[in-house]
Amino acid sequence: MRAVPWLFAMALVVGCAGAPRGGSDDLVQRTTFGAEADVQLERMTLHERGFYYRELAEGSGAAGDPGRVVQVSYVVRLADGRAVDQATPQSPLRFRVGDRSMIPAFDAAVRDMRVGGARQLVVPPRLGYGARGSGPVPGNAVLVIVMRLERVE
């Protein structure tokens, strides 16, 4: 089993504490995204949890249902496009869906994906690292995540 990347390792501590409530949709809509982030907010869907997403590829394998162990490759960027964390298909992140070890948006996004599926997320601070931030992620940062469900165990 691969060690959990530092960015998601603090999710339970930071992602659920000190996060601002409300106004995050306005913050996302007011954010200027760098070219590397490749965000087209007008083409995205607002998830019921409060983050934006768009399907990049539909999967056809097993679903990332709660309680299942999944393996996910991803790249996390700040809104300006700077990459701050990643897991490759050769060395994916492995976690149990719903165990609260991930930031809330990441966990919610994988729940209805199928193996082979890929999504881009735009995550407001309250569903990421909140007002405190973590490592290279400053407080109140909007995150852009491209994720692919590699495997469901």
C-alpha positions in Angstrom: 0.0 0.0 0.0 1.3 3.4 -1.0 1.8 6.1 1.7 -0.9 8.7 1.6 0.4 11.9 0.0 0.8 14.8 2.4 -1.9 16.9 0.9 -4.7 14.4 1.7 -3.1 13.2 4.9 -4.3 16.2 6.9 -7.8 16.2 5.4 -9.6 15.1 8.5 -7.9 17.6 10.7 -7.8 20.6 8.4 -10.7 20.0 5.9 -13.4 19.7 8.5 -12.2 22.4 10.9 -12.0 26.2 10.5 -13.6 26.1 7.1 -15.7 29.1 6.2 -19.4 28.4 5.8 -21.4 30.0 3.0 -20.2 32.3 0.3 -17.9 29.7 -1.3 -19.8 29.6 -4.5 -19.3 33.3 -4.9 -15.6 32.9 -4.2 -15.3 30.2 -6.9 -17.2 32.3 -9.3 -15.0 35.3 -8.6 -11.8 33.3 -8.9 -9.5 33.9 -11.9 -8.1 30.6 -13.0 -4.6 30.3 -14.6 -4.3 28.6 -18.0 -2.7 25.5 -16.5 -5.8 24.9 -14.4 -7.9 24.6 -17.6 -11.2 25.6 -15.8 -14.3 26.4 -17.8 -16.7 27.0 -15.0 -19.6 27.6 -17.3 -19.3 24.0 -18.6 -19.3 22.5 -15.1 -22.1 21.2 -12.9 -22.6 22.3 -9.3 -22.6 19.1 -7.1 -25.1 19.0 -4.2 -22.2 19.2 -1.8 -21.1 22.6 -3.2 -18.1 21.9 -5.5 -18.1 22.1 -9.3 -17.3 19.2 -11.6 -17.2 18.1 -15.2 -16.9 14.6 -16.6 -13.7 14.2 -18.7 -14.2 10.5 -19.3 -17.1 8.1 -18.4 -16.0 5.0 -16.7 -17.6 1.6 -17.2 -16.1 -0.6 -14.4 -17.0 -1.0 -10.8 -18.4 2.0 -8.8 -16.6 3.8 -6.0 -19.4 3.1 -3.5 -19.1 4.0 0.2 -17.1 1.4 2.1 -15.2 0.2 -1.0 -11.4 0.6 -1.2 -10.5 2.6 -4.3 -7.3 3.6 -6.1 -7.3 7.1 -7.7 -4.7 9.0 -9.7 -5.0 12.8 -9.5 -3.3 16.2 -9.9 -4.2 19.0 -7.5 -3.6 22.6 -8.6 -4.2 26.0 -7.0 -6.4 28.3 -9.1 -3.3 29.9 -10.6 -2.4 26.5 -12.2 0.5 25.5 -9.9 0.5 21.8 -9.2 0.8 21.1 -5.4 0.2 17.3 -5.3 -0.3 14.3 -7.5 -0.6 10.5 -7.6 0.1 8.7 -10.8 -1.7 5.7 -12.4 1.4 3.7 -11.6 1.3 4.8 -7.9 -2.3 5.8 -7.2 -3.8 6.9 -3.9 -5.6 4.1 -2.1 -8.3 4.8 0.4 -11.7 3.6 1.7 -14.6 5.7 0.4 -16.4 7.4 3.3 -13.7 6.9 5.9 -13.2 10.7 6.3 -9.5 10.5 5.4 -10.0 12.6 2.3 -11.0 16.2 1.8 -14.9 16.3 1.6 -15.1 17.1 -2.2 -12.6 14.4 -3.2 -14.5 11.7 -1.2 -17.9 12.9 -2.6 -16.7 13.0 -6.2 -15.5 9.4 -6.3 -18.7 8.0 -4.9 -20.6 7.9 -8.2 -17.6 7.4 -10.5 -16.8 4.1 -12.2 -13.4 2.6 -13.0 -11.9 4.4 -16.0 -13.8 7.6 -15.3 -12.1 10.9 -14.9 -13.4 14.2 -13.5 -12.2 17.8 -13.0 -13.3 19.4 -9.7 -13.3 23.0 -8.6 -13.3 22.9 -4.8 -14.2 25.8 -2.6 -12.2 26.2 0.7 -14.9 24.8 2.9 -14.7 21.4 1.1 -10.9 21.5 0.9 -8.5 22.9 3.5 -10.5 25.8 4.8 -9.2 29.0 6.3 -6.0 27.4 7.6 -4.7 25.8 4.4 -2.1 23.0 4.5 1.5 22.9 3.2 1.7 24.8 -0.1 -2.0 25.3 0.0 -2.8 28.8 1.4 -5.8 29.5 3.6 -9.1 29.9 1.7 -7.6 28.4 -1.5 -9.8 27.2 -4.3 -8.5 23.9 -5.6 -8.7 22.4 -9.0 -8.4 18.6 -9.1 -8.3 16.2 -12.0 -8.9 12.7 -10.8 -9.3 9.3 -12.4 -10.7 6.2 -10.7 -8.1 3.5 -11.5 -9.4 0.6 -9.5 -12.1 -0.6 -7.0 -11.1 -3.4 -4.7 
